């Protein structure tokens, strides 16, 4: 609006200047060459002066207006390019549609998010609304028309391929002069955010469950110790009673189980010491055996070489072994087999492997299995932290971890760690 007065003022002043110059030039010409001309000559001279003045003025006005129009068109072109650049480079999907959900505008991020190109989607009814969310969108559009703010709403949208996925959107009114109101929707794909949020909730649940389990184990420890003492006294009185011997073994196992639960639940600083690998594996497999039996699976632990020692934190090592055993058990149907082994390998290292007869890992997921919170398990059955923890343990202890799998034929996890100094030579002899 501010440019129009300037335009007309400039055009008027320049026209007056041109008229003045032409008039002055014509007066000088008349005075110089037509001072003694007759009335008819002067008459035609005045007519030609008016015609020339009008012609020059018309050409000037046309040139000035065309120049201004070109400048305005160039400014409009640059503004449109800037608008298109902002629209296309915006990280979220920008969609403009009318009351009938007919698409007017669609940016590049929307193309990537939903799989529809701009050419094929313009003028069509918006295809990204799941059937159960149309009424919700109509309600949001009604709020926008009434002047209410619709910002950062979490809902579902559907792409060209695949099912619904979570998005966060904001809707604002978009009005053009003389046109009905349109709706400008800015949409962000929040699948990753929702996955992290659910993983953190799951992690918090597991932490709460761990605290409850630790508290329960603490309260069970005392009565188990009393029962075990009573059974041992009864056995001293009746050493030939086989039932009491079985009860004593069962109570010892329960007490050991509770003690291990307390050790795993307790947060303690890393304490690296010289430990026998086979002994730690045996401790974990005995601890995990009831879970194995509950799924009617079999567990075979085999140490090809005895006396292999590593300098490691026992609690962390056993935690990692439990993670690998749990993953193996989850991947198998009832009645499957798990094989655990350790052996010395070249360059003074020891290799521990956990092999299962489960479904294996999809090749498409092999590159992501060590990512935190990545899991192929059903919701509520895994946090996706196990293998990430195992990798961190291996790296912190100077080793490495790898997974070998053939889809449909099980998987094997390998952890190699450096042997404790002075042990490799003894094991090799």
Secondary structure, 3 states (H helix, E strand, C coil): CHHHHHHHHHHHHHHHHHHHHHHHHHHHHHHHHCCCCCHHHHHHHHHHHHHHHHHHHHHHHHHHHHHHHHHHHHHHHHHHHHHHHHHHHCCCEEEEECCCCEEEEECHHHHHHHCCCHHHHCCCECCCCCHHHHHHHHHHHHHHHCCCCEEEEEEEEECCCCCEEEEEEEEEEECCCCCCCEEEEEEEECHHHHHHHHHHHHHHHHHHHHHHHHHHHHHHHHHHHHHHHHHHHHHHHCCCCHHHHHHHHHHHHHHHHHHHHHHHHCCCCCCEEEEEHHHHHHHHHHHHHHHHHHCCCEEEEEECCCCCEEEEEHHHHHHHHHHHHHHHHHCCCCCCEEEEEEEEECCCEEEEEEEECCCCCCHHHHHHCCCCCCCCCCCCCCCCCHHHHHHHHHHHCCCEEEEEECCCCCEEEEEEEEECCCHHHHHHC
